[in-house]
């Protein structure tokens, strides 16, 4: 007999107790003279770095203006909000990026810009990204060097990857005092784009943080939190994550909430995790959305259980922003709510869609639960072969539930050939992972 998870998977609660990966440095790059003919041209740019700090204000925030670039020439300032491009609403950073990707260099666009309490139109002639970055870098504008370095590293679609050259550009920007240049060098050594070196990563993240990079502080904190390149120090990590969150880094806020919930680096304080997850979710950390949704679903941190609010938050975490990511755990938690009709109407088709997305995102028990729905025709058409494939995938990803159900399928010939030896093998694998029903069934088979 196959099994399904009848409650919110406790594995999903691991979403409330995991360490975040250090966030990458803020997008946009750096510069070197010998790059002339290597970079692919053609992507339009405003010549400004943008951020998405809040869902309370719809739009894209001008975070930094490239001196001498199109935005600078048009009079845009750091702190301006862009609300539309040629009359089309821009409600987020992702929407801004999507709209700009449809434009070409040399095209004039009219922006609706909010500055303080005023909103007014600004016409900007878009530049060619690589030409703008190269020219401004050559003129000593280190932000241009940073952005050009990101092109060479291969971040934007279509840009050729030349990481050695990117590193030179990052070094140039860092040595000139640009905090995010140092942060990108930290990423270089931490992620092993060159030779992995946690000690050098630590040094560059430290410089980035001390120079005011919020993302640099988050990465610096991560090393203290995990003991990579430095002795583990939760109190120091917490201080740095708080600095990162205060500076607007969403992953920094996620980790502040996480460490408070775990009682690491600070005494547990009710409400702090709720506050920082809320800030992190609004700023684009979809893992923060997952944990925030979990708090509202289960009535933690001093709030009453509110499955409807939890569902809305999980929806944001699962959907992401269409550009930079999403959290599959939000999809699985939302699937469980639709499956039970808690906070949302019961909807098995939507449940299956969400389990499928979670499975695609690497959540093993999402694959196992989707397999169960196919195998038992739970609101969707029965497909025992497809169910067995999903159980096998889930088991291979570490789901004891997937292994148990795959064993049962082999024992009963459901979508696969009857094979008692394989059934025993999968029960044993699930048992080793701590699944008691699998241990019992393996013992029964062994006793035959």
ZINOR-V967743 format. One record per backbone hydrogen bond with DSSP energy under -0.5 kcal/mol. NH is the residue of the N-H (numbers start at 1). CO is the residue of the C=O. Records with the same first field share a line. If there is no record, write none. Layout:
NH=CO ; CO
//
This chain:
6=4
12=9
13=9 ; 10
14=10 ; 11
15=12
16=13
17=14
30=145 ; 146
31=169
35=32
36=33
38=35
39=35
44=103
45=127
49=64
51=61
58=56
59=91
60=82
61=51
62=80
63=49 ; 61
64=49
66=47
67=65
69=66
71=46
73=69
74=70
75=71 ; 72
76=71
79=62
80=77
81=114
82=60
83=81 ; 112
84=112
85=88
86=110
88=85
90=83
91=89
96=92
97=93
98=94
99=95
100=96
101=97
102=98 ; 99
103=100
106=126
107=104
109=124
111=109 ; 122
112=84
113=111 ; 120
114=81
115=113 ; 118
118=115
120=113
122=111
124=109
126=107 ; 124
127=45
129=43 ; 127
132=128
133=129
134=130
135=131
136=132
137=133
138=134
139=135
140=137
141=136
142=140
144=141
145=141
146=30 ; 142
147=29 ; 143
148=144
149=145
150=146
151=147
152=148
153=149
154=150 ; 151
155=150
159=156
162=152 ; 160
166=162
167=163
168=164
169=165
170=166
171=167
172=168
173=169
174=170
175=171
176=172
177=174
178=173
179=177
181=178
182=178
183=179
184=180
185=181
186=182
187=183
188=184
189=185
190=186
191=187
193=188
194=188
196=194
197=189
201=197
202=198
203=199
204=200
205=201
206=202
207=203
208=204
209=205
210=206
211=207
212=209
213=208
214=212
217=213
218=214
219=215
220=216
221=217
222=218
223=219
224=220
225=221
226=222
227=223
228=223
229=227
233=224
237=233
238=234
239=235
240=236
241=237
242=238
243=239
244=240
245=241
246=242
247=243
248=245
249=244
250=248
253=249
254=250
255=251
256=252
257=253
258=254
259=255
260=256
261=257
262=258
263=259 ; 260
264=259
265=263
272=269
273=269
275=271
276=272
277=273
278=274
279=275
280=276
281=277
282=278
283=279
284=280 ; 281
285=280
286=284
289=285
290=286
291=287
292=288
293=289
294=290
295=291
296=292
297=293
298=294
299=295
300=295
303=300
306=296
310=306
311=307
312=308
313=309
314=310
315=311
316=312
317=313
318=314
319=315
320=316
321=325
322=319
327=317
328=326
330=327
331=327
332=328
333=329
334=330
335=331
336=332
337=333
338=334
339=335
340=336
341=337
342=337
343=341
347=338
351=347
352=348
353=349
354=350
355=351
356=352
357=353
358=354
359=355
360=356
361=357
362=359
363=358
364=362
366=363
367=363
368=364
369=365
370=366
371=367
372=368
373=369
374=370
375=371
376=372
377=374
378=373
379=377
383=374
387=383
388=384
389=385
390=386
391=387
392=388
393=389
394=390
395=391
396=392
397=393
398=395
399=394
400=398
403=399
404=400
405=401
406=402
407=403
408=404
409=405
410=406
411=407
412=408
413=409
414=409
415=413
419=410
423=419
424=420
425=421
426=422
427=423
428=424
429=425
430=426
431=427
432=428
433=429
434=431
435=430
436=434
439=435
440=436
441=437
442=438
443=439
444=440
445=441
446=442
447=443
448=444 ; 445
//
